[in-house]
Every structure is written in structure tokens, then in C-alpha cells.
Amino acid sequence: MEHRSILFGLVRLHVLYHASKGDVFGLEMIRELGRQGYSLSPGTLYPLLHGMEREGYLKSAERQSGGRTRKFYRATRKGNAALSKARDQVQELFGELFEGESSLKMMPRGKKPRGER
């Protein structure tokens, strides 16, 4: 994954988001993150899940699914609170990152909007 250290925080937020909606398991998260453009191996994701559980953001339970015993994760109260706080911060950051984006896309390369020269 390019720019791994920067994007890793976004992966953690994706995991928290999905775990706040219901139980998730590792392979399911690898596939979902793949649909979002992230390429994670089990050797990357499972330590992340275990760490988030140790930190108190997730809790796990083993149960049968499709003839296999799987470890399912769900967001804890602490995880849901962290996600709620992160939503506000991410919304503010995205607003700053994409502020004026639509007007900049229309400008020819190398030109800046009036007042930014």
C-alpha cells in the first residue's frame, strides 16, 4: 500500500465504521477494504484487528459461519465514541482538503484563482 503510514489511520476508521454497523470478520474486511481501493494482506489486517481489540475499540467472539469457526468483531462503546469524534474531525479535514476544489478543476493548468497569485 503506497503511503502506508498515512492511509493506515483511514483503514482503522473503515474497520471501526463497519464494526459499528454489525459484526465483521477479517476476510470480509479485506474484501471490503479492497473495494475501497486498499490492498491489505491478512498479515496486515489481523494484527490491526487484534490491536484495536487490545485498545478497547473492538470486542470479538468466535462462532460458526459457513462451516468454519470465525472470529467476529464489533465496535465497543469506546470504539463508537472514537468513531463519532473522528467523524467530526474527518468532516472538517475533508472540508479543508477539498475547499474550492470544483473551481480549481475548471482552471487551466498553472493558473490560480484571482487572489491566490
Phi, psi and omega in degrees: 000122179291144181057040187312311186295326180286316184284343183299325177297323177292324177298316178300320178294320176301313180300311180300317180301308182294323178289340176281338180273341181163179182294139177229155174232165190307305183298322177299318180291323177299316179294315180297315179296326176298321177294336180269001177099004178263141178244099182244142174266162174302327180293344176262315186288315185297318174298326177297313179299314180297319178295318179294329176289316178300323180284351177092008180276334180231155169232153183234158175210137177270140174201166181282139176206119179061035180079007180235154171271122180239153174262116179260142181243145176220147178293140175272179175301318178296320179295318178294322178293319179295320178296318179299315178294319181296324179304313180298316182292320180293319179299317178295316180298313180297324176300318179289318181298324186249013178300125179073010183301316184295322180287328179290327180295332183276344183281142174298152180305140176086346179265146177243150176302152179306135180096351180245026184274000000 
